[in-house]
Amino acid sequence: MSERVILLVEDNPSDEELTLRALKKSNILNRVVVVRDGAEALDYLFARGAHASRPADEVPQVILLDLKLPKIDGLEVLRALRADERTKLLPVVVLTSSIQEQDIVTSYGLGANSYVRKPVDFTQFVEAVRQLGLYWLVINQPVPT
């Protein structure tokens, strides 16, 4: 069985650091693969480009996906994931600062499993990440590979 990897798709270094700190503070010790734009996320998920040598069984248990990304935005990443048989069932949590109703509707329409607004307060952020980790890594039963 492969290890339970978390894929964090985040271009903001501060938000990346906060997310990693929140996971650690919540005793979520899974390996976190960080990619910083939508193109790199797709390269990782489809094992191409710089990630061509990624082990085939290293499939994320959950993807934490920001929407406002360089190169390819989060909605396009989500669209590409859901269009491919290899990735269409991967759990995707949109973790973003956007509260735009259209982003929420579009994310769910494209198959996001959850939409979570990043809390501004660190304590609330840690709690949100703790709950996400508990649910997606412990409680939720993943699709068999």
PyMOL commands that set and color helices and strands:
alter all, ss='L'
color gray80, all
select helices_A, chain A and resi 13-25+38-45+49-51+74-83+101-109+122-139
alter helices_A, ss='H'
color red, helices_A
select strands_A, chain A and resi 5-9+32-35+60-65+92-96+114-117
alter strands_A, ss='S'
color yellow, strands_A
deselect
rebuild
show_as cartoon
